[in-house]
Amino acid sequence: MVEKELLMYFIAYNAARWMICKAAGTSGADPMRISFKGALQELRNWEGQLNHPRTTQQDKRKLIAELYRGIALKTVPLRPNRKEPRCLKRRPKPYQLLTEHRSTMKETKHRSKYRVKAA
C-alpha cells in the first residue's frame, strides 16, 4: 500500500508539472519560472467549476484555457546563483547548562571561559 501511495504522489506531481508546461507553452513563459505551489492553488480554485455536472465540454475547454492563463501568471522571481547552505543555527552560548532546579541552581563564575559544546 505504501508503494501505491508513493506512486499516486508521483503521478499527481507529474500531472501538475505537465499542466505547468502546458500553461507555459500557451503563454510563452518559462516553465521553470512558474510556481508549483501557485499552480496547485490555481487548480484547487478552479476544481469546483471544472467538476460541476452541468458544465459542457465546450465550457470545460474555456475553463481549462482560463486555468492555464492563471497558472502562467503565477511566476517566481529569477534567482540566479541561489544557494541555501545547511548550517547550525544555534551558536554556543557562554553560559552553563541548567542542570538543577532554578531555585537551587547557583551560577559558577568561569570568567567568560565557559563554552558550550556545539550540538
KAGIQUI-V655502 format. One record per residue. N is the residue number from 0. RES is the residue in one small letter. OMEGA is omega in degrees with one decimal (none if undefined). D_LAST is the distance of its C-alpha to the last C-alpha in whole Angstrom. Layout:
n;res;omega;d_last
N;RES;OMEGA;D_LAST
N;RES;OMEGA;D_LAST
This chain:
n;res;omega;d_last
0;m;179.0;38
1;v;178.1;34
2;e;179.2;36
3;k;179.7;38
4;e;177.4;36
5;l;178.2;34
6;l;178.8;37
7;m;176.1;38
8;y;178.5;35
9;f;178.8;36
10;i;179.5;39
11;a;178.8;39
12;y;-179.5;36
13;n;177.3;39
14;a;178.2;42
15;a;177.6;40
16;r;177.4;39
17;w;178.4;43
18;m;178.6;44
19;i;179.0;42
20;c;178.8;44
21;k;178.9;47
22;a;179.0;46
23;a;179.3;46
24;g;-179.3;49
25;t;-177.0;51
26;s;-178.4;50
27;g;179.6;49
28;a;176.3;45
29;d;-178.5;42
30;p;180.0;41
31;m;179.4;37
32;r;-179.5;38
33;i;-176.6;39
34;s;177.9;36
35;f;-179.8;35
36;k;177.4;34
37;g;178.5;37
38;a;177.9;39
39;l;178.0;38
40;q;179.1;39
41;e;178.4;42
42;l;178.7;43
43;r;177.8;42
44;n;-176.8;44
45;w;-174.4;47
46;e;-178.6;47
47;g;-179.5;49
48;q;-179.6;52
49;l;-177.8;52
50;n;179.7;52
51;h;-175.1;55
52;p;-177.4;58
53;r;-179.9;60
54;t;179.2;59
55;t;-179.7;61
56;q;179.1;60
57;q;177.0;61
58;d;178.8;59
59;k;177.8;56
60;r;178.2;56
61;k;179.2;57
62;l;179.7;54
63;i;176.1;52
64;a;176.4;53
65;e;177.8;52
66;l;178.7;48
67;y;177.4;48
68;r;178.0;49
69;g;178.5;46
70;i;-178.2;43
71;a;179.1;44
72;l;-178.5;44
73;k;-178.8;40
74;t;174.9;39
75;v;-179.2;36
76;p;177.2;36
77;l;-176.4;36
78;r;-179.1;32
79;p;177.9;33
80;n;179.9;30
81;r;179.0;27
82;k;176.5;24
83;e;-177.4;20
84;p;176.9;18
85;r;-178.3;14
86;c;172.1;12
87;l;-177.7;8
88;k;-177.9;10
89;r;176.6;9
90;r;176.7;9
91;p;-179.0;9
92;k;-179.8;12
93;p;178.8;14
94;y;177.4;15
95;q;-179.9;14
96;l;177.5;13
97;l;-175.0;16
98;t;178.7;17
99;e;177.0;20
100;h;-176.8;23
101;r;-176.6;23
102;s;-178.4;27
103;t;-177.0;26
104;m;175.8;23
105;k;180.0;24
106;e;178.2;22
107;t;178.6;22
108;k;-179.9;23
109;h;179.2;21
110;r;177.8;23
111;s;178.1;20
112;k;-179.0;18
113;y;177.2;16
114;r;177.2;12
115;v;177.8;9
116;k;178.8;6
117;a;-177.4;4
118;a;none;0
